[in-house]
Amino acid sequence: MKVYGIKNCGSVKKALKFLNDKNMDYEFIDFKKSPVGCEKVKEWLKSVDINTLFNNRGTKYRQLKLKELNLDENRKIEWLCKENLLIKRPVIEFDNDKVVVGFDEEKYEEIF
C-alpha cells in the first residue's frame, strides 16, 4: 500500500492515524519531496474521476487563481501533472490497481 500526500495536511494525518491504528503497512510518499508525474496522475484517473482527484478547494488552487480559468478536464490534468499540490489528498494505492482519494473513515472501514 502506498499513501501519497503531504505531512501537514489534516486529511493525510487522519488517514495515517487510521492506518496506524489498524497496524497496516504502508509506504508514505510526500508530494513535496517526491513529486509524481503525468504517468502516475493518468494511472489514477483510470480508477477515479478527475473531479475526485482535482482539489478545487485548496490553498494552491486559490493562489493560482484557477477558478477564473474555468478549466476543462484536459487542462485540469495538465495542472495536476505540473502542480501536485492540486491533487486531493491523500491518494492511497492498494491491491495493485485500486485507488482511494481523500479521507472518509466509513469508506476506509469498508475497504481496509
N, CA, C and O atoms as a printed pandas DataFrame, in Angstrom:
     atom_number atom_name residue_name chain_id  residue_number  x_coord  y_coord  z_coord
0              1         N          MET        A               1    0.850   -1.177    0.000
1              2        CA          MET        A               1    0.000    0.000    0.000
2              3         C          MET        A               1    0.891    1.234    0.000
3              4         O          MET        A               1    1.892    1.303    0.714
4              5         N          LYS        A               2    0.499    2.210   -0.824
5              6        CA          LYS        A               2    1.224    3.478   -0.878
6              7         C          LYS        A               2    0.252    4.605   -0.570
7              8         O          LYS        A               2   -0.873    4.635   -1.071
8              9         N          VAL        A               3    0.708    5.529    0.263
9             10        CA          VAL        A               3   -0.086    6.698    0.629
10            11         C          VAL        A               3    0.659    7.927    0.120
11            12         O          VAL        A               3    1.809    8.167    0.489
12            13         N          TYR        A               4   -0.010    8.701   -0.732
13            14        CA          TYR        A               4    0.576    9.916   -1.293
14            15         C          TYR        A               4   -0.080   11.130   -0.647
15            16         O          TYR        A               4   -1.295   11.164   -0.452
16            17         N          GLY        A               5    0.744   12.130   -0.316
17            18        CA          GLY        A               5    0.202   13.353    0.268
18            19         C          GLY        A               5    1.309   14.250    0.765
19            20         O          GLY        A               5    2.454   14.154    0.322
20            21         N          ILE        A               6    0.958   15.126    1.693
21            22        CA          ILE        A               6    1.949   15.957    2.374
22            23         C          ILE        A               6    1.699   15.825    3.871
23            24         O          ILE        A               6    0.560   15.685    4.316
24            25         N          LYS        A               7    2.784   15.872    4.638
25            26        CA          LYS        A               7    2.704   15.558    6.065
26            27         C          LYS        A               7    1.826   16.509    6.870
27            28         O          LYS        A               7    1.214   16.088    7.851
28            29         N          ASN        A               8    1.748   17.771    6.482
29            30        CA          ASN        A               8    0.999   18.734    7.289
30            31         C          ASN        A               8   -0.472   18.847    6.890
31            32         O          ASN        A               8   -1.179   19.715    7.403
32            33         N          CYS        A               9   -0.942   17.992    5.990
33            34        CA          CYS        A               9   -2.343   18.003    5.551
34            35         C          CYS        A               9   -3.207   17.272    6.583
35            36         O          CYS        A               9   -2.888   16.152    6.981
36            37         N          GLY        A              10   -4.286   17.899    7.008
37            38        CA          GLY        A              10   -5.181   17.304    8.001
38            39         C          GLY        A              10   -5.753   15.965    7.566
39            40         O          GLY        A              10   -5.804   15.029    8.363
40            41         N          SER        A              11   -6.183   15.860    6.320
41            42        CA          SER        A              11   -6.759   14.604    5.821
42            43         C          SER        A              11   -5.713   13.495    5.780
43            44         O          SER        A              11   -6.015   12.339    6.076
44            45         N          VAL        A              12   -4.496   13.846    5.417
45            46        CA          VAL        A              12   -3.412   12.859    5.391
46            47         C          VAL        A              12   -3.123   12.377    6.809
47            48         O          VAL        A              12   -2.946   11.181    7.040
48            49         N          LYS        A              13   -3.075   13.304    7.751
49            50        CA          LYS        A              13   -2.832   12.923    9.153
50            51         C          LYS        A              13   -3.899   11.956    9.647
51            52         O          LYS        A              13   -3.578   10.973   10.315
52            53         N          LYS        A              14   -5.163   12.220    9.328
53            54        CA          LYS        A              14   -6.256   11.336    9.746
54            55         C          LYS        A              14   -6.120    9.961    9.108
55            56         O          LYS        A              14   -6.322    8.941    9.767
56            57         N          ALA        A              15   -5.777    9.936    7.822
57            58        CA          ALA        A              15   -5.622    8.662    7.109
58            59         C          ALA        A              15   -4.478    7.849    7.704
59            60         O          ALA        A              15   -4.619    6.647    7.926
60            61         N          LEU        A              16   -3.350    8.500    7.960
61            62        CA          LEU        A              16   -2.201    7.791    8.524
62            63         C          LEU        A              16   -2.515    7.277    9.926
63            64         O          LEU        A              16   -2.116    6.172   10.292
64            65         N          LYS        A              17   -3.222    8.075   10.699
65            66        CA          LYS        A              17   -3.618    7.619   12.044
66            67         C          LYS        A              17   -4.520    6.390   11.922
67            68         O          LYS        A              17   -4.343    5.418   12.656
68            69         N          PHE        A              18   -5.471    6.426   11.015
69            70        CA          PHE        A              18   -6.371    5.292   10.796
70            71         C          PHE        A              18   -5.565    4.043   10.453
71            72         O          PHE        A              18   -5.768    2.986   11.050
72            73         N          LEU        A              19   -4.651    4.166    9.494
73            74        CA          LEU        A              19   -3.848    3.011    9.070
74            75         C          LEU        A              19   -2.940    2.519   10.193
75            76         O          LEU        A              19   -2.774    1.314   10.381
76            77         N          ASN        A              20   -2.355    3.455   10.939
77            78        CA          ASN        A              20   -1.503    3.072   12.067
78            79         C          ASN        A              20   -2.307    2.360   13.150
79            80         O          ASN        A              20   -1.852    1.366   13.717
80            81         N          ASP        A              21   -3.505    2.873   13.435
81            82        CA          ASP        A              21   -4.366    2.250   14.458
82            83         C          ASP        A              21   -4.752    0.829   14.070
83            84         O          ASP        A              21   -4.994   -0.011   14.937
84            85         N          LYS        A              22   -4.810    0.555   12.757
85            86        CA          LYS        A              22   -5.161   -0.788   12.247
86            87         C          LYS        A              22   -3.906   -1.649   12.034
87            88         O          LYS        A              22   -3.990   -2.774   11.542
88            89         N          ASN        A              23   -2.733   -1.093   12.416
89            90        CA          ASN        A              23   -1.450   -1.784   12.233
90            91         C          ASN        A              23   -1.218   -2.210   10.780
91            92         O          ASN        A              23   -0.732   -3.309   10.514
92            93         N          MET        A              24   -1.569   -1.330    9.854
93            94        CA          MET        A              24   -1.406   -1.637    8.430
94            95         C          MET        A              24   -0.055   -1.120    7.939
95            96         O          MET        A              24    0.395   -0.043    8.329
96            97         N          ASP        A              25    0.569   -1.898    7.090
97            98        CA          ASP        A              25    1.837   -1.495    6.487
98            99         C          ASP        A              25    1.567   -0.616    5.277
99           100         O          ASP        A              25    0.686   -0.913    4.469
100          101         N          TYR        A              26    2.321    0.459    5.154
101          102        CA          TYR        A              26    2.192    1.346    4.005
102          103         C          TYR        A              26    3.489    2.095    3.800
103          104         O          TYR        A              26    4.318    2.199    4.705
104          105         N          GLU        A              27    3.650    2.610    2.607
105          106        CA          GLU        A              27    4.772    3.477    2.279
106          107         C          GLU        A              27    4.194    4.869    2.061
107          108         O          GLU        A              27    3.231    5.033    1.312
108          109         N          PHE        A              28    4.781    5.874    2.717
109          110        CA          PHE        A              28    4.298    7.247    2.560
110          111         C          PHE        A              28    5.164    7.967    1.537
111          112         O          PHE        A              28    6.390    7.974    1.649
112          113         N          ILE        A              29    4.524    8.573    0.539
113          114        CA          ILE        A              29    5.226    9.352   -0.477
114          115         C          ILE        A              29    4.775   10.799   -0.355
115          116         O          ILE        A              29    3.604   11.120   -0.560
116          117         N          ASP        A              30    5.724   11.668   -0.018
117          118        CA          ASP        A              30    5.449   13.090    0.178
118          119         C          ASP        A              30    5.569   13.818   -1.165
119          120         O          ASP        A              30    6.631   13.816   -1.789
120          121         N          PHE        A              31    4.470   14.438   -1.599
121          122        CA          PHE        A              31    4.467   15.176   -2.868
122          123         C          PHE        A              31    5.563   16.235   -2.931
123          124         O          PHE        A              31    6.103   16.513   -4.002
124          125         N          LYS        A              32    5.887   16.825   -1.784
125          126        CA          LYS        A              32    6.886   17.897   -1.783
126          127         C          LYS        A              32    8.293   17.348   -2.022
127          128         O          LYS        A              32    9.124   18.020   -2.631
128          129         N          LYS        A              33    8.562   16.131   -1.546
129          130        CA          LYS        A              33    9.891   15.531   -1.702
130          131         C          LYS        A              33    9.994   14.662   -2.956
131          132         O          LYS        A              33   11.052   14.588   -3.581
132          133         N          SER        A              34    8.899   14.011   -3.315
133          134        CA          SER        A              34    8.885   13.095   -4.469
134          135         C          SER        A              34    7.650   13.351   -5.322
135          136         O          SER        A              34    6.683   12.591   -5.260
136          137         N          PRO        A              35    7.676   14.421   -6.122
137          138        CA          PRO        A              35    6.505   14.726   -6.948
138          139         C          PRO        A              35    6.189   13.582   -7.915
139          140         O          PRO        A              35    7.084   12.883   -8.392
140          141         N          VAL        A              36    4.915   13.414   -8.183
141          142        CA          VAL        A              36    4.506   12.404   -9.168
142          143         C          VAL        A              36    4.294   13.099  -10.505
143          144         O          VAL        A              36    3.938   14.276  -10.557
144          145         N          GLY        A              37    4.512   12.369  -11.568
145          146        CA          GLY        A              37    4.375   12.938  -12.903
146          147         C          GLY        A              37    3.056   12.576  -13.549
147          148         O          GLY        A              37    2.175   11.983  -12.927
148          149         N          CYS        A              38    2.945   12.946  -14.807
149          150        CA          CYS        A              38    1.729   12.726  -15.587
150          151         C          CYS        A              38    1.354   11.253  -15.669
151          152         O          CYS        A              38    0.173   10.907  -15.639
152          153         N          GLU        A              39    2.347   10.397  -15.772
153          154        CA          GLU        A              39    2.077    8.970  -15.893
154          155         C          GLU        A              39    1.271    8.464  -14.693
155          156         O          GLU        A              39    0.291    7.737  -14.853
156          157         N          LYS        A              40    1.695    8.856  -13.500
157          158        CA          LYS        A              40    1.009    8.431  -12.267
158          159         C          LYS        A              40   -0.379    9.057  -12.189
159          160         O          LYS        A              40   -1.342    8.378  -11.834
160          161         N          VAL        A              41   -0.494   10.326  -12.512
161          162        CA          VAL        A              41   -1.795   11.010  -12.491
162          163         C          VAL        A              41   -2.771   10.291  -13.433
163          164         O          VAL        A              41   -3.913   10.021  -13.062
164          165         N          LYS        A              42   -2.316    9.986  -14.645
165          166        CA          LYS        A              42   -3.186    9.311  -15.618
166          167         C          LYS        A              42   -3.538    7.891  -15.170
167          168         O          LYS        A              42   -4.630    7.395  -15.447
168          169         N          GLU        A              43   -2.604    7.247  -14.476
169          170        CA          GLU        A              43   -2.880    5.911  -13.924
170          171         C          GLU        A              43   -4.023    6.006  -12.899
171          172         O          GLU        A              43   -4.943    5.189  -12.911
172          173         N          TRP        A              44   -3.955    7.000  -12.022
173          174        CA          TRP        A              44   -5.012    7.189  -11.014
174          175         C          TRP        A              44   -6.343    7.493  -11.675
175          176         O          TRP        A              44   -7.390    7.048  -11.203
176          177         N          LEU        A              45   -6.311    8.249  -12.762
177          178        CA          LEU        A              45   -7.554    8.645  -13.437
178          179         C          LEU        A              45   -8.267    7.470  -14.103
179          180         O          LEU        A              45   -9.414    7.605  -14.528
180          181         N          LYS        A              46   -7.607    6.335  -14.197
181          182        CA          LYS        A              46   -8.277    5.126  -14.685
182          183         C          LYS        A              46   -9.213    4.575  -13.609
183          184         O          LYS        A              46  -10.162    3.851  -13.908
184          185         N          SER        A              47   -8.927    4.933  -12.340
185          186        CA          SER        A              47   -9.713    4.424  -11.211
186          187         C          SER        A              47  -10.640    5.454  -10.578
187          188         O          SER        A              47  -11.668    5.100  -10.001
188          189         N          VAL        A              48  -10.275    6.730  -10.687
189          190        CA          VAL        A              48  -11.080    7.789  -10.068
190          191         C          VAL        A              48  -11.357    8.907  -11.067
191          192         O          VAL        A              48  -10.584    9.127  -12.000
192          193         N          ASP        A              49  -12.437    9.591  -10.865
193          194        CA          ASP        A              49  -12.862   10.704  -11.706
194          195         C          ASP        A              49  -11.946   11.916  -11.506
195          196         O          ASP        A              49  -11.410   12.124  -10.418
196          197         N          ILE        A              50  -11.775   12.703  -12.554
197          198        CA          ILE        A              50  -10.938   13.906  -12.476
198          199         C          ILE        A              50  -11.417   14.841  -11.365
199          200         O          ILE        A              50  -10.600   15.462  -10.685
200          201         N          ASN        A              51  -12.728   14.946  -11.177
201          202        CA          ASN        A              51  -13.256   15.855  -10.160
202          203         C          ASN        A              51  -13.051   15.326   -8.745
203          204         O          ASN        A              51  -13.153   16.082   -7.779
204          205         N          THR        A              52  -12.766   14.043   -8.619
205          206        CA          THR        A              52  -12.408   13.473   -7.319
206          207         C          THR        A              52  -10.946   13.763   -7.037
207          208         O          THR        A              52  -10.584   14.079   -5.904
208          209         N          LEU        A              53  -10.108   13.660   -8.050
209          210        CA          LEU        A              53   -8.662   13.826   -7.872
210          211         C          LEU        A              53   -8.231   15.289   -7.817
211          212         O          LEU        A              53   -7.263   15.623   -7.133
212          213         N          PHE        A              54   -8.934   16.153   -8.522
213          214        CA          PHE        A              54   -8.549   17.572   -8.610
214          215         C          PHE        A              54   -9.117   18.336   -7.415
215          216         O          PHE        A              54  -10.330   18.380   -7.210
216          217         N          ASN        A              55   -8.229   18.932   -6.638
217          218        CA          ASN        A              55   -8.639   19.653   -5.433
218          219         C          ASN        A              55   -8.905   21.127   -5.760
219          220         O          ASN        A              55   -7.981   21.932   -5.878
220          221         N          ASN        A              56  -10.181   21.451   -5.901
221          222        CA          ASN        A              56  -10.519   22.851   -6.208
222          223         C          ASN        A              56  -10.929   23.621   -4.957
223          224         O          ASN        A              56  -11.576   24.664   -5.046
224          225         N          ARG        A              57  -10.547   23.098   -3.783
225          226        CA          ARG        A              57  -10.865   23.796   -2.540
226          227         C          ARG        A              57   -9.618   24.201   -1.764
227          228         O          ARG        A              57   -9.718   24.851   -0.723
228          229         N          GLY        A              58   -8.450   23.823   -2.263
229          230        CA          GLY        A              58   -7.219   24.053   -1.516
230          231         C          GLY        A              58   -6.588   25.413   -1.733
231          232         O          GLY        A              58   -6.997   26.194   -2.592
232          233         N          THR        A              59   -5.575   25.664   -0.921
233          234        CA          THR        A              59   -4.836   26.920   -0.967
234          235         C          THR        A              59   -4.169   27.122   -2.328
235          236         O          THR        A              59   -4.223   28.213   -2.897
236          237         N          LYS        A              60   -3.539   26.063   -2.847
237          238        CA          LYS        A              60   -2.817   26.185   -4.124
238          239         C          LYS        A              60   -3.780   26.578   -5.256
239          240         O          LYS        A              60   -3.429   27.393   -6.109
240          241         N          TYR        A              61   -4.978   26.009   -5.263
241          242        CA          TYR        A              61   -5.996   26.331   -6.269
242          243         C          TYR        A              61   -6.326   27.822   -6.219
243          244         O          TYR        A              61   -6.424   28.487   -7.251
244          245         N          ARG        A              62   -6.495   28.329   -5.005
245          246        CA          ARG        A              62   -6.810   29.752   -4.845
246          247         C          ARG        A              62   -5.615   30.636   -5.218
247          248         O          ARG        A              62   -5.775   31.664   -5.876
248          249         N          GLN        A              63   -4.416   30.224   -4.791
249          250        CA          GLN        A              63   -3.210   31.010   -5.100
250          251         C          GLN        A              63   -3.010   31.155   -6.609
251          252         O          GLN        A              63   -2.634   32.219   -7.099
252          253         N          LEU        A              64   -3.266   30.073   -7.328
253          254        CA          LEU        A              64   -3.060   30.088   -8.780
254          255         C          LEU        A              64   -4.241   30.696   -9.541
255          256         O          LEU        A              64   -4.195   30.829  -10.764
256          257         N          LYS        A              65   -5.301   31.064   -8.809
257          258        CA          LYS        A              65   -6.498   31.680   -9.395
258          259         C          LYS        A              65   -7.076   30.825  -10.534
259          260         O          LYS        A              65   -7.463   31.339  -11.583
260          261         N          LEU        A              66   -7.122   29.510  -10.295
261          262        CA          LEU        A              66   -7.568   28.594  -11.342
262          263         C          LEU        A              66   -9.074   28.644  -11.578
263          264         O          LEU        A              66   -9.541   28.273  -12.655
264          265         N          LYS        A              67   -9.834   29.094  -10.595
265          266        CA          LYS        A              67  -11.283   29.180  -10.772
266          267         C          LYS        A              67  -11.618   30.090  -11.952
267          268         O          LYS        A              67  -12.542   29.822  -12.720
268          269         N          GLU        A              68  -10.858   31.156  -12.076
269          270        CA          GLU        A              68  -11.091   32.136  -13.141
270          271         C          GLU        A              68  -10.843   31.542  -14.533
271          272         O          GLU        A              68  -11.373   32.048  -15.523
272          273         N          LEU        A              69  -10.046   30.478  -14.614
273          274        CA          LEU        A              69   -9.702   29.893  -15.912
274          275         C          LEU        A              69  -10.760   28.920  -16.420
275          276         O          LEU        A              69  -10.728   28.519  -17.584
276          277         N          ASN        A              70  -11.707   28.534  -15.546
277          278        CA          ASN        A              70  -12.791   27.623  -15.945
278          279         C          ASN        A              70  -12.229   26.417  -16.709
279          280         O          ASN        A              70  -12.552   26.202  -17.877
280          281         N          LEU        A              71  -11.384   25.640  -16.028
281          282        CA          LEU        A              71  -10.634   24.552  -16.652
282          283         C          LEU        A              71  -11.516   23.395  -17.109
283          284         O          LEU        A              71  -12.428   22.972  -16.399
284          285         N          ASP        A              72  -11.229   22.892  -18.306
285          286        CA          ASP        A              72  -11.889   21.664  -18.759
286          287         C          ASP        A              72  -11.058   20.477  -18.240
287          288         O          ASP        A              72  -10.028   20.667  -17.592
288          289         N          GLU        A              73  -11.515   19.268  -18.530
289          290        CA          GLU        A              73  -10.852   18.082  -17.993
290          291         C          GLU        A              73   -9.380   17.996  -18.408
291          292         O          GLU        A              73   -8.525   17.691  -17.577
292          293         N          ASN        A              74   -9.079   18.256  -19.663
293          294        CA          ASN        A              74   -7.692   18.172  -20.138
294          295         C          ASN        A              74   -6.787   19.191  -19.460
295          296         O          ASN        A              74   -5.640   18.889  -19.129
296          297         N          ARG        A              75   -7.297   20.384  -19.258
297          298        CA          ARG        A              75   -6.498   21.428  -18.580
298          299         C          ARG        A              75   -6.289   21.067  -17.110
299          300         O          ARG        A              75   -5.225   21.335  -16.551
300          301         N          LYS        A              76   -7.302   20.458  -16.478
301          302        CA          LYS        A              76   -7.131   20.015  -15.091
302          303         C          LYS        A              76   -6.027   18.973  -14.996
303          304         O          LYS        A              76   -5.208   19.006  -14.078
304          305         N          ILE        A              77   -6.009   18.047  -15.950
305          306        CA          ILE        A              77   -4.968   17.015  -15.963
306          307         C          ILE        A              77   -3.590   17.661  -16.123
307          308         O          ILE        A              77   -2.642   17.281  -15.436
308          309         N          GLU        A              78   -3.479   18.630  -17.025
309          310        CA          GLU        A              78   -2.206   19.343  -17.213
310          311         C          GLU        A              78   -1.744   19.976  -15.905
311          312         O          GLU        A              78   -0.570   19.882  -15.549
312          313         N          TRP        A              79   -2.653   20.614  -15.199
313          314        CA          TRP        A              79   -2.307   21.259  -13.932
314          315         C          TRP        A              79   -1.902   20.239  -12.876
315          316         O          TRP        A              79   -0.947   20.465  -12.133
316          317         N          LEU        A              80   -2.620   19.114  -12.799
317          318        CA          LEU        A              80   -2.265   18.076  -11.829
318          319         C          LEU        A              80   -0.853   17.554  -12.090
319          320         O          LEU        A              80   -0.105   17.266  -11.155
320          321         N          CYS        A              81   -0.501   17.435  -13.353
321          322        CA          CYS        A              81    0.819   16.925  -13.728
322          323         C          CYS        A              81    1.936   17.865  -13.292
323          324         O          CYS        A              81    2.995   17.412  -12.858
324          325         N          LYS        A              82    1.706   19.171  -13.404
325          326        CA          LYS        A              82    2.788   20.100  -13.083
326          327         C          LYS        A              82    2.713   20.661  -11.661
327          328         O          LYS        A              82    3.686   21.242  -11.181
328          329         N          GLU        A              83    1.581   20.497  -10.984
329          330        CA          GLU        A              83    1.436   21.034   -9.633
330          331         C          GLU        A              83    0.732   20.005   -8.744
331          332         O          GLU        A              83   -0.494   19.994   -8.634
332          333         N          ASN        A              84    1.535   19.141   -8.111
333          334        CA          ASN        A              84    0.996   18.048   -7.301
334          335         C          ASN        A              84    0.140   18.514   -6.122
335          336         O          ASN        A              84   -0.695   17.756   -5.628
336          337         N          LEU        A              85    0.337   19.735   -5.674
337          338        CA          LEU        A              85   -0.463   20.199   -4.535
338          339         C          LEU        A              85   -1.915   20.466   -4.918
339          340         O          LEU        A              85   -2.729   20.810   -4.061
340          341         N          LEU        A              86   -2.243   20.310   -6.200
341          342        CA          LEU        A              86   -3.644   20.397   -6.637
342          343         C          LEU        A              86   -4.343   19.033   -6.550
343          344         O          LEU        A              86   -5.544   18.925   -6.796
344          345         N          ILE        A              87   -3.578   18.000   -6.200
345          346        CA          ILE        A              87   -4.152   16.661   -6.065
346          347         C          ILE        A              87   -4.810   16.549   -4.697
347          348         O          ILE        A              87   -4.196   16.846   -3.672
348          349         N          LYS        A              88   -6.072   16.116   -4.696
349          350        CA          LYS        A              88   -6.781   15.923   -3.428
350          351         C          LYS        A              88   -6.058   14.838   -2.646
351          352         O          LYS        A              88   -5.635   13.830   -3.212
352          353         N          ARG        A              89   -5.917   15.049   -1.344
353          354        CA          ARG        A              89   -5.116   14.150   -0.517
354          355         C          ARG        A              89   -5.934   13.505    0.584
355          356         O          ARG        A              89   -6.960   14.032    1.013
356          357         N          PRO        A              90   -5.456   12.348    1.034
357          358        CA          PRO        A              90   -4.386   11.525    0.465
358          359         C          PRO        A              90   -4.890   10.718   -0.724
359          360         O          PRO        A              90   -6.094   10.554   -0.921
360          361         N          VAL        A              91   -3.937   10.216   -1.512
361          362        CA          VAL        A              91   -4.239    9.232   -2.554
362          363         C          VAL        A              91   -3.624    7.930   -2.045
363          364         O          VAL        A              91   -2.429    7.871   -1.757
364          365         N          ILE        A              92   -4.444    6.896   -1.937
365          366        CA          ILE        A              92   -3.952    5.607   -1.451
366          367         C          ILE        A              92   -4.101    4.564   -2.551
367          368         O          ILE        A              92   -5.190    4.340   -3.080
368          369         N          GLU        A              93   -2.976    3.933   -2.881
369          370        CA          GLU        A              93   -2.966    2.822   -3.834
370          371         C          GLU        A              93   -2.921    1.531   -3.028
371          372         O          GLU        A              93   -2.129    1.411   -2.092
372          373         N          PHE        A              94   -3.768    0.563   -3.385
373          374        CA          PHE        A              94   -3.770   -0.716   -2.678
374          375         C          PHE        A              94   -4.222   -1.825   -3.617
375          376         O          PHE        A              94   -4.798   -1.560   -4.672
376          377         N          ASP        A              95   -3.960   -3.066   -3.229
377          378        CA          ASP        A              95   -4.333   -4.249   -4.028
378          379         C          ASP        A              95   -3.913   -4.110   -5.487
379          380         O          ASP        A              95   -4.662   -4.481   -6.390
380          381         N          ASN        A              96   -2.729   -3.583   -5.714
381          382        CA          ASN        A              96   -2.102   -3.449   -7.036
382          383         C          ASN        A              96   -2.741   -2.444   -7.987
383          384         O          ASN        A              96   -2.016   -1.747   -8.696
384          385         N          ASP        A              97   -4.072   -2.342   -8.031
385          386        CA          ASP        A              97   -4.667   -1.458   -9.037
386          387         C          ASP        A              97   -5.814   -0.611   -8.508
387          388         O          ASP        A              97   -6.506    0.046   -9.285
388          389         N          LYS        A              98   -6.024   -0.620   -7.202
389          390        CA          LYS        A              98   -7.132    0.151   -6.643
390          391         C          LYS        A              98   -6.618    1.458   -6.050
391          392         O          LYS        A              98   -5.494    1.538   -5.555
392          393         N          VAL        A              99   -7.474    2.483   -6.115
393          394        CA          VAL        A              99   -7.106    3.815   -5.639
394          395         C          VAL        A              99   -8.280    4.408   -4.871
395          396         O          VAL        A              99   -9.429    4.315   -5.303
396          397         N          VAL        A             100   -7.979    5.021   -3.726
397          398        CA          VAL        A             100   -8.988    5.776   -2.993
398          399         C          VAL        A             100   -8.398    7.157   -2.718
399          400         O          VAL        A             100   -7.217    7.287   -2.394
400          401         N          VAL        A             101   -9.245    8.196   -2.854
401          402        CA          VAL        A             101   -8.781    9.577   -2.717
402          403         C          VAL        A             101   -9.542   10.259   -1.592
403          404         O          VAL        A             101  -10.758   10.111   -1.471
404          405         N          GLY        A             102   -8.808   11.012   -0.765
405          406        CA          GLY        A             102   -9.411   11.736    0.347
406          407         C          GLY        A             102   -9.552   10.848    1.566
407          408         O          GLY        A             102   -9.267    9.652    1.517
408          409         N          PHE        A             103   -9.996   11.448    2.662
409          410        CA          PHE        A             103  -10.205   10.674    3.886
410          411         C          PHE        A             103  -11.693   10.589    4.181
411          412         O          PHE        A             103  -12.376   11.604    4.314
412          413         N          ASP        A             104  -12.179    9.365    4.280
413          414        CA          ASP        A             104  -13.562    9.091    4.653
414          415         C          ASP        A             104  -13.517    7.846    5.535
415          416         O          ASP        A             104  -13.340    6.732    5.041
416          417         N          GLU        A             105  -13.679    8.042    6.836
417          418        CA          GLU        A             105  -13.497    6.941    7.784
418          419         C          GLU        A             105  -14.415    5.751    7.479
419          420         O          GLU        A             105  -13.992    4.598    7.567
420          421         N          GLU        A             106  -15.662    6.033    7.123
421          422        CA          GLU        A             106  -16.601    4.940    6.817
422          423         C          GLU        A             106  -16.123    4.139    5.608
423          424         O          GLU        A             106  -16.143    2.909    5.611
424          425         N          LYS        A             107  -15.701    4.851    4.592
425          426        CA          LYS        A             107  -15.196    4.184    3.384
426          427         C          LYS        A             107  -13.942    3.368    3.718
427          428         O          LYS        A             107  -13.776    2.248    3.235
428          429         N          TYR        A             108  -13.070    3.935    4.540
429          430        CA          TYR        A             108  -11.842    3.233    4.935
430          431         C          TYR        A             108  -12.188    1.958    5.696
431          432         O          TYR        A             108  -11.559    0.919    5.493
432          433         N          GLU        A             109  -13.196    2.037    6.580
433          434        CA          GLU        A             109  -13.608    0.841    7.347
434          435         C          GLU        A             109  -14.047   -0.271    6.407
435          436         O          GLU        A             109  -13.731   -1.439    6.631
436          437         N          GLU        A             110  -14.774    0.090    5.355
437          438        CA          GLU        A             110  -15.243   -0.905    4.369
438          439         C          GLU        A             110  -14.070   -1.507    3.602
439          440         O          GLU        A             110  -14.006   -2.722    3.410
440          441         N          ILE        A             111  -13.142   -0.655    3.162
441          442        CA          ILE        A             111  -12.048   -1.083    2.291
442          443         C          ILE        A             111  -10.955   -1.822    3.051
443          444         O          ILE        A             111  -10.506   -2.893    2.642
444          445         N          PHE        A             112  -10.533   -1.220    4.180
445          446        CA          PHE        A             112   -9.390   -1.754    4.897
446          447         C          PHE        A             112   -9.813   -2.536    6.131
447          448         O          PHE        A             112   -8.963   -3.057    6.854
